Amino acid sequence: MKFSLRNSIRWSIFISIVTFIVSCALTVAATSVLKGLSWGIGMGTVFLLVLVGIVFDMTGLAAAAAKETPFHAMAAEKVKGSRQAILIVRNADKFSSFCNDVIGDIAGIISGAASAMVVIELVRSMNVDNALIHTTISVLFTGLVSAMTVGGKAMGKSIAISYANLIILWVGKIFYFSEHRLHIKIISGKKKSSNGKKGNKRAAGSNQPS
């Protein structure tokens, strides 16, 4: 695939706008929902957001590391999800950018905002009006969330590099299910045209001496 600076700039602007809108909407929604929940449910929500970030970060890296050739063999054998996997690999730059930069980073931002809400609810439930205790709980919980995020993504990267094709095949199966059962097409691409090759063959044939 040839690099196009114009397409790259367009994609960057588009993904930045999408990230801004989605991040603002989800942050407001998350803080509004967590405000009325207990700190235990809020903590579970934070851990779930961390897990989402790790999974999408791993998937995005797998798309960049996966090889297209094995999926062609699978497509010839009509393996479900193989054609969708080919499209993912061919659009690895956009797919990985969406997974890593949009979903992954947004999950991290929202988990940070949710962590603050959890700390507030936890201190309130303890009925403790002490700035030192509040700061200690905030630091410990933030450190725990950060450690889980970094450690989880580090392990996810190792898995993504080692099992890139397997991960993308499973993602392709999910896309296949979405297309054929839910009738929702998540990824699309143009087929390579063979007109050029046919034209060259005809030209070569017409140039042969009679």
Secondary structure by P-SEA (a helix, b strand, c coil): ccccaaaaaaaaaaaaaaaaaaaaaaaaaaaaaaccccaaaaaaaaaaaaaaaaaaaaaaaaaaaccaaaaaaaaaacccaaaaaaaaaaaaaaaaaaaccaaaaaaaaaaaaaaaaaaaaaaaaaccccaaaaaaaaaaaaaaaaaaaaaaaaaaaaaaaacaaaaaaaaaaaaaaaacccccccbbbbcccaaaaaaaaaaaaaaccc
